[in-house]
Amino acid sequence: MIDRGSFRAQVEAQFTVSDPKKGGRPRSTRLMMLKVLVLRRIYDLSDDAAEFQITDRLSFHHFLGLEL
């Protein structure tokens, strides 16, 4: 098992902070996006296929830490 939370500081340090006053939809966490990239790589998914599988599979929901 991998403690995915231990990656949070390293991942967050790689990106600059944007201005939250610009508005718009709240962004996904960078750690979750890293998890999505891992899923895409393991299952060889395109962007569209990854989006579909994330909404379709409970195992992907659990891996990403999403609620139903």
Summary of the structure (lengths in Angstrom):
residues: 68
radius of gyration: 13.4
end to end distance: 23.5
largest distance: 38.4
contacts: 120
relative contact order: 0.12
helix: 65%
strand: 0%
